[in-house]
Amino acid sequence: MLHHLKNVLTADEVARLRQIAEEAGFVPGQVTNPHSRIKNNLQLPQNDPRSEEAGKLVRAAIFRNQMFRDIVVPKQVARPTLCLYEPGMTYGYHVDEAVFPSTPPMRSDVSCTVFVSDPDDYQGGELEVESGAGIVSFKCAAGEAVVYPSTTVHRVAPVTDGRRIVAITWFQSMIRDQRQRDVLLQLQQVANILHTAGDPQGGRTITEAIRTNLMRMWAEL
């Protein structure tokens, strides 16, 4: 399931990431995928201190978002990477790496793109994700994010003008199966609706009990 999250980054956080992007020395994206013939972008190298600052900023912003936590049920996260696309750059259709060689190794269950540039800052550059209903295209406002299963085929369309700045990252979920994560999210949404409605019959308690016990059955710790 694809999710568009708003207000993930504050205006100050967007401004700081843009400042880092202006000051930093980007390197070709192939540094992390040297055999790729479809990856044509720039990224901030992991050994740059500003990359660490940007990664911590984005990670903290994502994790304070309750909707994100409900969707992903995160167990482990890869350090977010700041990426830059200039005119002529693109990233062709692909599926994200299944296992990251981190310590410990991390399985990618959920991918996330956080938009730092405004849509008017560049032409082209849409994030295009395949779904059962066809291609879904995203070109979101600065500070917004798109969360999607790492199993999905997706691409970044060619940028024809301007500069596209995003942060990307991946998560291993405590719930490996996407269908199970969707069920847990739907139960949480029902509980939220019941809470808003006042829930005089105690339906929220029952719904949360079902969700909690399914978590107990499915979670990998």
N, C-alpha and C positions, 0 to 999 in steps of 0.2 A: 504494500500500500504506500502511496506517495503522500507526503505531508508538507504543506507550506506553512512555516512558522513565522509570525510577525514579531517585531520588537525583541529580537534575540540580543542584539547589540544596542547599547545606548548611543546617543549622538557623540558623546565624548569618546567612547570606545571606537566608533567608526573613524573619528578624526585622528585618533592615535594610530590606528592601523594604516590610514592613508599617509600619515607622516612617516611611519616606518617604511612604507613602500617607496616613498620619495627618496629617503636617505639610504636605503639598503642597496647592496649589490646583488642583483638577481643573477642566477645561472641557468643554463638550459635545463628544461625539465627532464631531459634524457639522463641526467645524472642519477636519477633513481630508477630509470628503466632504459638502460643503454641500448637494448635491442629493439625498442619500439620504433616502428616506421610511421605511426599515426599520431604520436605525441609531439606537438610543436608548441611549447609554451615556455615560460620562465618561472622559476620558483626560488624562494629564499632558502639558501643552504642551511641545513640543520645545525651546522657548527657556528653559525653567525649568532652572536648574543641577542640581536634583535629578533631573530627567529624564535628564540626561547621566550622572549617577552611577548611576542605576538601569539605564540602557541598557548601560553598561560592565560592571556587575556581572553582568547576565543574559548578555550576550554571552560573557564570559570563562567563565562556568559551562557554557554550552552547548558551547563549543568544546573544553573539556577532557574532554568526554564522548566516549569512543572510539566507542561505538555510534552516536551522532549523526553523527560524521564518516564512519563507514562507510555510513550510510543516505543522507546528503545529498551527500557529496563537494563541500563548499561552495567557491564561488569568490568570492561577494560576499554581504554581509548588510546588511539595512536595520537602522537603530537600533531596538532593542526599545523598545516603548511600554508603559507601565504603564496599565492600564485598570481602571475601577471600575464595577460594576453594583449599583444599589440597587433596592429593591422597585419593581416595575413596569417595570424596564428590560429590554431585550432587543436582539438583533440578528438580524433575520429572515434567511431563507435567501438566500445570495448566493455568488458566486465572487469570490475576491480579485482585486485589480487585476493586470493582466497585466504592465505595465511601470511602474516607479516613476520619477518625474522627478527622480532624484538626479543627482549628478555623479560618475562617468558614470552614464547611465541603467542601471537594473537590471531584468532580467526576473525575475518571481517564479515559481520552479519548485516550491518547498517552503515550506509555512506551518508555524508552530510556536506553540503556546500553552503557556506555563509557568504552573502554578498556584501562587498565593501564599497564598490562603485555604485553610483546611481545609474538607473537605466539610460538616462540621457547622456551619460559620459562616454558611451560607445555605441557603435552600430554592429548588429550581428551579435555573436557570442552567446546565444541562448543555450541554456542547459536543456538538452532534449533527452527524455527518458522514455524508453519503450514500456508500454503497459498493455494489458489485455485488450484495451480499447483503441490502441494505436499509440502514436508518439504524443507525449505531453511536453509542452515547451514552457520553460520558466525563464523569466528575466525580471528578477525581483528588485525591490527597493533596497537601498543600503541598510544593513542591519537585520534583514530578513534571511531566512534559511530554508533550504529544501532538504528533507530527510527521505531516503529511499532505500529499499533493500539492496545490498551489495551484489546480489545475484542478477540485477536488472542490467540490460544493455543500455548504454547511454553515451552521449557525446557532448562536446562543446562545439557549437557551430562556429564557422570562421568569423573572426572579428574583421570588419571592413574599415572601421574608423574608430579612433579613440583608444582608451585603455580600460581593460576589464580586470579588476582586482577582486579576488575571492580568497577565502580560506577554506581548505578542504580537510576533512578528517574522516576516520572510520571507527566503528565501535564493535566490540564483541558484546553480545547481549547475554544475560543470564538465561534467556529463553531462546534457544537455538532456532526453533521452528517459527517462521514468519506467521503462519496461521494461528499458532498459539499466542503470539504477541498481539495479533489483531483481536483475538477473543478477549484477552486481558484488557486491552485498551477500550473495547466496547463496553465491558463491564464497568470500568472506571468512569466512562462517560455517562452511563446510566446512573451510577452512584452520585455523580456531580449534579445531574438533573434533579434527582430526588432530593438532594440536599438543598438546592435552590428553591424547590417547591415546598419545602417545609417538612415533607415526608412524614405525615401523621401516622402512617401505618407501619413504620419501621422497615420499609422496603430497602432503604439504603444499607441498613445493618446486614440484611440477608445478602444483598448484592455484594457488599464488601467481603462477607464471609466466603462467598463462592469464589471471588477473585483471589482472596488470600490462600484458600485451600488449593486452587489450581496452581498458583505460584509455588506452593509447597510441593506439588506433584511434579512440576516441570522445570523448576529452577536448577541450573548447574552452577555450583559455587566453587 
